[in-house]
Amino acid sequence: MNASLSASDSRRRTHQHPREAIEVLTAWLTEHRDHPYPDDDQKASLVRRTGLSTQQVGHWFTNARRRLLPKLRADLTKE
């Protein structure tokens, strides 16, 4: 087995957050779609509610603003 392949594989792992955590974060994003940037207090609350780390919540929002938010906004303009 090639050592570089093994190292590459370990960096490519995907981490799936619990469904309940995603539901909490997605609900927050939907409610705050006009300004989807939680302040420190909101982020701390989301950390407690989801069981994720502050870094995980921050990364989730970074990705969600790129991937989910355009879809949420597009769906709302269709209605």
C-alpha positions as CSV (number, residue, x, y, z in Angstrom):
1,M,0.0,0.0,0.0
2,N,1.3,3.4,-0.9
3,A,1.8,5.7,2.1
4,S,0.9,8.8,0.2
5,L,-2.4,7.2,-0.9
6,S,-3.2,6.4,2.7
7,A,-2.5,9.9,3.9
8,S,-4.6,11.3,1.0
9,D,-7.5,9.0,1.9
10,S,-7.4,10.1,5.6
11,R,-7.7,13.8,4.5
12,R,-10.6,13.1,2.2
13,R,-12.9,11.6,4.9
14,T,-16.3,13.2,5.0
15,H,-17.9,13.9,8.4
16,Q,-21.6,13.7,8.6
17,H,-23.3,15.6,11.4
18,P,-26.3,14.2,13.3
19,R,-29.6,14.8,11.5
20,E,-30.9,16.6,14.6
21,A,-28.0,19.1,14.4
22,I,-28.5,19.7,10.7
23,E,-32.2,20.4,11.3
24,V,-31.4,22.9,14.0
25,L,-28.8,24.7,11.9
26,T,-31.0,24.6,8.8
27,A,-34.0,26.1,10.7
28,W,-31.8,28.9,12.0
29,L,-30.4,29.6,8.5
30,T,-34.0,29.7,7.0
31,E,-35.2,32.1,9.7
32,H,-32.2,34.3,9.2
33,R,-31.7,34.0,5.5
34,D,-31.5,37.8,5.1
35,H,-28.5,38.0,7.4
36,P,-27.2,34.4,7.8
37,Y,-24.3,35.3,10.1
38,P,-24.9,34.2,13.7
39,D,-23.3,36.4,16.3
40,D,-21.2,34.9,19.1
41,D,-24.2,34.5,21.5
42,Q,-26.3,32.8,18.7
43,K,-23.4,30.6,17.7
44,A,-22.9,29.5,21.4
45,S,-26.6,28.7,21.6
46,L,-26.3,26.6,18.4
47,V,-23.3,24.8,19.8
48,R,-25.2,23.9,22.9
49,R,-28.3,22.8,21.0
50,T,-26.5,20.7,18.4
51,G,-23.6,19.2,20.4
52,L,-21.2,20.3,17.7
53,S,-18.0,22.3,18.3
54,T,-17.8,26.1,17.6
55,Q,-15.5,25.3,14.7
56,Q,-17.9,22.7,13.3
57,V,-20.8,25.2,13.5
58,G,-18.7,27.9,11.9
59,H,-17.7,25.6,9.0
60,W,-21.2,24.4,8.6
61,F,-22.4,28.0,8.1
62,T,-19.6,28.8,5.7
63,N,-20.6,25.8,3.5
64,A,-24.3,26.4,3.9
65,R,-24.1,30.0,2.8
66,R,-22.4,28.8,-0.4
67,R,-24.5,25.7,-1.0
68,L,-27.9,25.9,0.7
69,L,-28.6,29.6,0.9
70,P,-28.9,30.2,-2.9
71,K,-31.3,27.3,-3.1
72,L,-33.4,28.5,-0.1
73,R,-33.6,32.0,-1.7
74,A,-34.5,30.6,-5.1
75,D,-37.3,28.4,-3.6
76,L,-38.8,31.4,-1.8
77,T,-38.9,33.5,-4.9
78,K,-40.8,30.8,-6.7
79,E,-43.6,30.9,-4.2
